Amino acid sequence: MGLQHGVARGADSRYLAVALVLILAFMIVEVVVAVAVGSVALLADAGHMLTDAGALAGSIWAIRLAARPARGHWTFGFQRAEILSAAINGATLLVVALLVFYESVRRLANPPPVPGGPLVAIAALGVVVNVGATWVLAKANRTSLNVEGAFQHILTDAVAFIATLIAGVVLLTTGYRRADGIASLLVVALMLRAAWGLLRDSGRVLLEAAPASVDLTRVLQHLKESEHVLGVHDLHIWTVTSGTQALSAHVVVDDSCFLGGHAPQLLDEIQACLVGHFDVEHWTVQLETRGHAAHELGTHQ
């Protein structure tokens, strides 16, 4: 399993690196054109592309950090780095969305003159570059929140450039200056949706909520069906990082389990249940007698 994760992360790093090179190359072209035509709007968009480049670079860094082995106080290694990267990507998407919303409303109220020709040319190039980067990242493992965060950044940019291209064509053909502001508001809605998804999912992991895909009632039911099990309490299920779930529980068994030497077989049974039915590989189960719970503090069902 570790080899598969290593191969997947290596491939994801390469996909992210290719997308990063595409975005940086386009950003340089956009800055040159913006300076040449004196367009503040294009220069501002180049700044937005810089945040995308930062998101991609941060995702690559998080993958490499997460690959480091567990040691010392870091008993799970640095696997949560990928979740932190996803949360940061969600937060930056939210901030950019709010800034674009403010600018869009301001332009709708007082639309400034926009150079139609350069706008259409850069938007068309932006569509090609961002669709290409999106296509590359679509090959990566998007079940990883880290990769998904980078993907959402680039995807919303691809949509933004398509909207900008349409707005530029409308501007050139009709002279309607508010087209750019209207297109931007549509992109803001997409950014907010992507930001909410990333912040929600990364927040569940960071706050150690049970994975949405795991039914706690079914887990309890399966554990209690094992022979010699009288009850289960202090059940905790959480996500360490994307694709890695952990579980701990106190399982109350009858005395014969200890006296008759059934404990090892019971642990094997529990392991088969957790791995087979719920895909939980990291698990810790404390077997205890019926009266042991009276000596524990802070127990819960």
C-alpha positions as CSV (number, residue, x, y, z in Angstrom):
1,M,0.0,0.0,0.0
2,G,2.8,2.4,0.8
3,L,4.4,1.8,-2.6
4,Q,1.2,2.6,-4.3
5,H,0.8,5.8,-2.4
6,G,4.5,6.7,-3.2
7,V,3.9,6.1,-7.0
8,A,0.7,8.1,-7.0
9,R,2.3,11.0,-5.1
10,G,5.2,11.0,-7.5
11,A,2.9,11.1,-10.5
12,D,0.8,13.8,-8.9
13,S,3.9,15.9,-8.3
14,R,4.8,15.7,-12.0
15,Y,1.3,16.7,-13.1
16,L,1.4,19.7,-10.7
17,A,4.8,20.7,-11.9
18,V,3.7,20.7,-15.6
19,A,0.7,22.8,-14.7
20,L,2.9,25.2,-12.7
21,V,5.3,25.7,-15.7
22,L,2.3,26.4,-18.0
23,I,0.8,29.0,-15.5
24,L,4.2,30.7,-14.9
25,A,4.9,31.0,-18.6
26,F,1.5,32.5,-19.3
27,M,1.8,34.9,-16.4
28,I,5.1,36.3,-17.8
29,V,3.4,36.8,-21.2
30,E,0.5,38.5,-19.5
31,V,2.7,40.9,-17.5
32,V,4.6,41.9,-20.7
33,V,1.4,42.6,-22.6
34,A,-0.1,44.5,-19.7
35,V,2.9,46.8,-19.5
36,A,3.0,47.2,-23.3
37,V,-0.6,48.3,-23.5
38,G,-0.8,49.9,-20.1
39,S,-3.7,47.7,-18.9
40,V,-4.1,47.6,-15.1
41,A,-6.8,44.9,-15.6
42,L,-4.4,42.6,-17.3
43,L,-1.7,43.3,-14.7
44,A,-4.2,42.6,-11.9
45,D,-5.1,39.3,-13.6
46,A,-1.4,38.4,-13.7
47,G,-1.4,38.9,-9.9
48,H,-4.3,36.4,-9.7
49,M,-2.2,34.0,-11.8
50,L,0.6,34.4,-9.3
51,T,-1.8,33.1,-6.5
52,D,-2.5,30.1,-8.8
53,A,1.2,29.5,-9.2
54,G,1.6,29.7,-5.4
55,A,-1.2,27.2,-4.9
56,L,0.4,24.7,-7.3
57,A,3.9,25.2,-5.7
58,G,2.3,24.7,-2.2
59,S,0.6,21.5,-3.3
60,I,3.9,20.1,-4.6
61,W,5.6,21.0,-1.4
62,A,2.8,19.4,0.7
63,I,3.2,16.1,-1.3
64,R,6.9,16.0,-0.7
65,L,6.5,16.9,3.0
66,A,3.7,14.2,3.4
67,A,6.1,11.6,1.9
68,R,8.5,11.9,4.8
69,P,8.5,9.0,7.2
70,A,7.1,9.1,10.7
71,R,9.7,9.8,13.4
72,G,10.0,11.3,16.8
73,H,7.0,13.3,17.9
74,W,5.5,13.1,14.4
75,T,4.0,9.6,14.9
76,F,1.8,10.0,11.7
77,G,4.6,11.7,9.8
78,F,3.6,14.9,7.9
79,Q,0.6,13.4,6.1
80,R,-1.7,16.2,7.3
81,A,0.4,18.7,5.3
82,E,-1.7,17.8,2.3
83,I,-4.9,18.7,4.2
84,L,-3.4,22.0,5.3
85,S,-2.5,22.7,1.7
86,A,-6.1,22.0,0.7
87,A,-7.4,24.3,3.4
88,I,-5.0,27.1,2.3
89,N,-6.1,26.7,-1.3
90,G,-9.8,26.9,-0.2
91,A,-9.0,30.1,1.8
92,T,-7.1,31.8,-1.1
93,L,-10.0,30.9,-3.4
94,L,-12.4,32.6,-1.0
95,V,-10.2,35.7,-0.7
96,V,-9.7,36.0,-4.4
97,A,-13.5,35.6,-5.0
98,L,-14.3,38.4,-2.5
99,L,-11.7,40.7,-4.2
100,V,-13.1,39.9,-7.7
101,F,-16.6,40.4,-6.4
102,Y,-15.7,43.9,-5.1
103,E,-14.0,44.8,-8.4
104,S,-16.9,43.4,-10.4
105,V,-19.5,45.5,-8.6
106,R,-17.3,48.6,-8.9
107,R,-17.0,48.1,-12.6
108,L,-20.7,47.5,-13.0
109,A,-21.4,50.8,-11.3
110,N,-18.8,52.7,-13.2
111,P,-17.4,50.6,-16.1
112,P,-13.9,51.7,-17.1
113,P,-12.6,51.7,-20.7
114,V,-11.1,48.2,-21.5
115,P,-8.7,47.6,-24.4
116,G,-10.9,45.0,-26.3
117,G,-8.2,43.7,-28.7
118,P,-5.5,42.8,-26.1
119,L,-8.3,41.6,-23.7
120,V,-9.6,39.1,-26.3
121,A,-6.0,38.0,-27.3
122,I,-4.9,37.3,-23.7
123,A,-8.2,35.7,-22.8
124,A,-7.9,33.3,-25.7
125,L,-4.4,32.4,-24.8
126,G,-5.5,32.1,-21.1
127,V,-8.2,29.6,-22.2
128,V,-5.7,27.4,-24.0
129,V,-3.2,27.5,-21.2
130,N,-5.6,26.9,-18.4
131,V,-7.6,24.2,-20.2
132,G,-4.3,22.5,-20.9
133,A,-3.3,22.8,-17.2
134,T,-6.8,21.5,-16.1
135,W,-6.5,18.6,-18.5
136,V,-3.1,17.7,-17.0
137,L,-4.3,17.9,-13.4
138,A,-7.4,15.9,-14.2
139,K,-5.0,12.9,-14.6
140,A,-3.8,13.2,-11.1
141,N,-5.4,11.6,-8.0
142,R,-8.2,14.0,-7.2
143,T,-9.3,11.9,-4.2
144,S,-6.4,13.8,-2.5
145,L,-7.8,17.0,-1.1
146,N,-4.4,18.6,-1.8
147,V,-4.6,17.8,-5.6
148,E,-8.3,18.7,-5.7
149,G,-7.5,22.2,-4.2
150,A,-4.9,22.9,-6.9
151,F,-7.3,21.5,-9.6
152,Q,-10.2,23.8,-8.4
153,H,-7.8,26.8,-8.6
154,I,-6.9,26.1,-12.2
155,L,-10.4,25.0,-13.2
156,T,-12.0,28.3,-12.0
157,D,-9.3,30.2,-13.9
158,A,-10.1,28.3,-17.1
159,V,-13.8,29.2,-16.7
160,A,-12.8,32.8,-15.9
161,F,-10.8,33.1,-19.1
162,I,-13.7,31.6,-21.1
163,A,-16.0,34.2,-19.5
164,T,-13.5,37.0,-20.1
165,L,-13.1,35.9,-23.8
166,I,-16.9,36.1,-24.3
167,A,-17.0,39.4,-22.5
168,G,-14.2,40.7,-24.7
169,V,-16.0,39.7,-27.9
170,V,-19.2,41.3,-26.6
171,L,-17.2,44.5,-25.9
172,L,-15.6,44.6,-29.3
173,T,-18.8,43.9,-31.2
174,T,-21.3,46.0,-29.1
175,G,-19.1,48.3,-27.0
176,Y,-21.0,47.1,-23.9
177,R,-18.5,47.8,-21.1
178,R,-20.4,46.0,-18.3
179,A,-19.9,42.6,-20.0
180,D,-16.6,42.1,-18.2
181,G,-18.2,42.8,-14.8
182,I,-21.1,40.4,-15.4
183,A,-18.8,37.7,-16.6
184,S,-16.7,38.2,-13.4
185,L,-19.7,37.7,-11.1
186,L,-20.4,34.3,-12.7
187,V,-16.8,33.3,-12.0
188,V,-17.1,34.5,-8.4
189,A,-20.0,32.1,-7.9
190,L,-17.9,29.2,-9.1
191,M,-15.0,30.3,-6.9
192,L,-17.2,30.5,-3.8
193,R,-18.6,27.0,-4.5
194,A,-15.1,25.5,-4.9
195,A,-13.8,27.3,-1.8
196,W,-16.7,26.1,0.3
197,G,-16.2,22.5,-0.8
198,L,-12.4,22.6,0.0
199,L,-12.9,24.3,3.4
200,R,-15.7,22.0,4.4
201,D,-13.8,18.8,3.6
202,S,-10.5,19.9,5.0
203,G,-12.2,21.3,8.1
204,R,-13.8,17.8,8.7
205,V,-10.3,16.3,8.6
206,L,-8.6,18.9,10.7
207,L,-11.4,18.8,13.4
208,E,-11.2,15.0,13.3
209,A,-14.8,14.4,12.4
210,A,-15.8,10.9,11.4
211,P,-15.4,10.5,7.6
212,A,-18.7,11.2,5.8
213,S,-18.4,7.9,4.0
214,V,-18.4,5.9,7.2
215,D,-21.6,4.9,9.0
216,L,-20.8,4.8,12.7
217,T,-23.9,2.8,13.5
218,R,-22.8,0.1,11.1
219,V,-19.3,0.0,12.6
220,L,-20.8,-0.5,16.1
221,Q,-23.2,-3.1,14.8
222,H,-20.4,-5.1,13.1
223,L,-18.1,-4.9,16.2
224,K,-20.9,-6.1,18.5
225,E,-21.7,-9.1,16.2
226,S,-18.4,-10.7,17.0
227,E,-18.5,-13.6,19.5
228,H,-17.6,-12.8,23.1
229,V,-18.2,-9.0,22.6
230,L,-20.6,-7.6,25.1
231,G,-20.4,-3.9,24.2
232,V,-18.3,-1.1,22.5
233,H,-17.6,2.4,23.8
234,D,-15.2,5.2,23.2
235,L,-15.4,4.6,19.4
236,H,-13.4,7.2,17.4
237,I,-13.0,7.2,13.7
238,W,-11.1,10.0,11.9
239,T,-9.2,10.8,8.7
240,V,-5.4,11.2,9.0
241,T,-5.1,12.4,5.4
242,S,-7.0,11.7,2.1
243,G,-7.4,7.9,1.8
244,T,-6.1,7.1,5.2
245,Q,-8.6,6.5,8.0
246,A,-7.9,5.5,11.6
247,L,-10.1,4.0,14.4
248,S,-9.8,3.4,18.1
249,A,-12.3,1.7,20.4
250,H,-12.8,0.0,23.7
251,V,-14.4,-3.4,23.3
252,V,-16.0,-5.1,26.3
253,V,-15.7,-8.9,26.2
254,D,-16.8,-11.7,28.5
255,D,-14.2,-13.1,30.9
256,S,-14.0,-16.4,29.0
257,C,-12.3,-14.5,26.2
258,F,-9.3,-14.0,28.4
259,L,-9.5,-17.2,30.4
260,G,-9.9,-19.4,27.3
261,G,-7.3,-17.6,25.2
262,H,-9.7,-16.3,22.5
263,A,-8.4,-12.7,22.5
264,P,-5.9,-13.2,19.6
265,Q,-8.7,-14.8,17.4
266,L,-11.1,-12.0,18.3
267,L,-8.5,-9.3,17.3
268,D,-8.1,-11.1,14.0
269,E,-11.8,-11.1,13.5
270,I,-12.1,-7.4,14.3
271,Q,-9.3,-6.6,11.9
272,A,-10.9,-8.6,9.1
273,C,-14.1,-6.7,9.7
274,L,-12.6,-3.2,9.8
275,V,-10.4,-3.7,6.8
276,G,-12.9,-5.7,4.8
277,H,-16.1,-3.7,5.4
278,F,-14.8,-0.2,6.2
279,D,-11.3,0.1,4.6
280,V,-9.8,1.1,8.0
281,E,-6.1,0.1,8.1
282,H,-4.9,2.0,11.2
283,W,-6.9,0.7,14.1
284,T,-6.4,0.3,17.9
285,V,-8.8,-1.8,19.9
286,Q,-8.6,-2.2,23.7
287,L,-10.2,-5.4,24.9
288,E,-11.5,-5.1,28.5
289,T,-13.7,-6.8,31.0
290,R,-17.2,-5.7,31.9
291,G,-16.1,-3.9,35.1
292,H,-13.2,-2.0,33.6
293,A,-15.2,0.9,32.4
294,A,-15.9,1.9,36.0
295,H,-12.2,2.8,36.4
296,E,-12.1,5.0,33.2
297,L,-12.6,8.7,33.0
298,G,-14.5,10.5,30.2
299,T,-15.9,7.4,28.5
300,H,-18.7,7.8,26.0
301,Q,-20.8,5.5,23.8
